Amino acid sequence: HASDPTDHGMNAPKPSETSQDGRSVVGEAGVALGGEFWDCVIVGAGLSGAVLAERFASTGYKVLVLEKRDHIGGNCYDYTDAETGIRVNKYGAHIFHTQMDHVWDYVQQFSEWTPYEHEVVANVGGIEVPVPANITTVNALYDASIS
């Protein structure tokens, strides 16, 4: 599978042996926890944990996700304030960006996204230029045409 860029390790053979004695048992076969058997246990339902859990579950693994918070999404969690109707980023602003179509297609399955383009500019002597500085910054500040 190493040569298949879409595999991401999710097509590994499923465990075939199980331990059902009610104790926590970890081994090649998976994990028995609380009398139930799990092929995979994911600790944390932040972005990485949620993606791993979904990928494993979508290929037939029985997955247990353990999360200490009362929500999924990790630090990217937001909610709508009941009084104002305003979306609040509980842990601060977060911006998702990718140039990979398969990543964009994947995340679009789970949520509606609000389009946003992040652009930082500085005003230098009355001229707005991009920050961090790049060739466009140099061209604007020095009236140049460097390409």
C-alpha positions in Angstrom: 0.0 0.0 0.0 3.0 2.4 0.4 2.8 3.4 -3.2 -0.9 4.3 -3.1 -1.1 8.0 -2.0 -4.8 7.7 -1.2 -4.3 4.7 1.2 -3.1 6.7 4.3 -2.6 3.3 6.1 -6.3 2.7 6.4 -6.3 -0.5 4.4 -4.3 -2.6 6.8 -5.8 -5.9 7.7 -8.4 -5.9 10.6 -7.5 -7.7 13.8 -8.8 -11.2 13.9 -8.3 -12.3 17.5 -10.3 -10.9 20.4 -10.3 -10.8 24.2 -13.7 -10.6 25.8 -12.9 -11.2 29.5 -14.1 -7.7 30.6 -10.6 -6.4 31.5 -8.6 -3.8 29.6 -6.4 -5.9 27.3 -4.2 -4.3 24.7 -2.6 -6.4 22.0 -2.4 -7.1 18.3 -6.2 -8.0 18.3 -7.3 -4.6 19.7 -8.6 -3.4 23.1 -11.2 -4.9 25.4 -12.6 -2.2 27.6 -15.5 -2.4 30.0 -16.6 -5.7 28.6 -16.7 -4.4 25.0 -14.1 -5.0 22.3 -12.7 -2.1 20.2 -10.4 -2.4 17.2 -9.1 1.1 17.8 -9.1 3.6 20.7 -8.5 7.2 19.8 -7.6 9.6 22.7 -8.8 13.1 21.9 -11.5 14.3 19.5 -9.6 17.3 18.2 -9.0 17.6 14.5 -6.5 14.8 14.3 -8.4 12.4 16.6 -11.7 13.1 14.8 -10.2 12.5 11.4 -8.5 9.2 12.5 -11.6 8.0 14.1 -13.7 8.7 11.0 -11.2 7.1 8.7 -10.9 3.9 10.7 -14.7 3.7 11.2 -15.3 4.2 7.5 -13.2 1.1 6.7 -15.0 -1.1 9.2 -13.1 -0.8 12.4 -15.0 -0.5 15.7 -13.6 2.7 17.1 -13.9 4.2 20.6 -13.1 7.9 21.0 -12.2 9.2 24.5 -12.5 13.0 24.9 -12.3 15.0 28.2 -14.2 18.0 26.9 -17.9 18.2 26.3 -17.4 18.7 22.5 -15.5 17.5 19.5 -13.2 19.6 17.3 -10.5 20.5 19.8 -9.4 24.1 19.8 -11.3 24.7 16.6 -14.7 24.3 18.3 -17.2 27.1 18.0 -20.8 27.6 18.9 -23.7 30.0 18.4 -24.3 32.2 21.4 -27.9 31.7 22.6 -28.5 35.4 23.4 -27.0 37.1 20.4 -27.0 34.4 17.7 -23.4 35.2 17.0 -20.9 32.4 16.3 -18.2 32.3 19.0 -14.8 30.7 18.7 -14.5 29.3 22.2 -10.7 29.0 22.1 -9.9 31.8 19.6 -10.1 32.3 15.9 -9.1 29.5 13.6 -8.6 29.5 9.8 -8.6 26.4 7.7 -6.7 26.5 4.4 -5.5 24.0 1.9 -4.6 23.9 -1.7 -5.3 20.1 -1.9 -8.6 19.4 -3.6 -9.0 15.9 -1.9 -8.6 17.6 1.6 -11.2 20.2 0.7 -13.6 17.6 -0.6 -13.1 15.6 2.6 -13.8 18.4 5.1 -16.8 19.6 3.0 -18.6 16.3 3.9 -18.9 17.3 7.6 -19.8 21.0 7.8 -20.8 24.1 6.0 -17.9 26.5 5.6 -17.9 30.3 5.7 -15.6 31.6 2.9 -12.8 33.8 4.2 -9.6 35.1 2.6 -6.9 36.1 5.0 -4.8 39.1 3.9 -2.5 41.1 6.0 -1.3 44.5 4.8 0.8 47.3 6.2 0.6 51.0 5.4 4.1 52.2 4.6 4.2 55.9 3.7 0.6 55.8 2.5 1.2 52.7 0.4 -0.6 49.4 1.3 1.8 46.5 1.0 1.4 42.7 1.8 2.9 41.4 5.0 5.1 39.4 5.4 7.2 41.2 2.8 7.5 39.6 -0.6 8.3 40.7 -4.2 5.0 42.5 -4.4 6.0 44.5 -1.3 9.3 45.5 -2.9 7.7 46.4 -6.2 5.1 48.6 -4.5 7.6 50.4 -2.2 10.3 51.0 -4.8 8.1 51.4 -7.9 9.9 48.4 -9.4 8.8 45.6 -11.8 10.8 42.7 -10.4 9.3 39.3 -11.4 
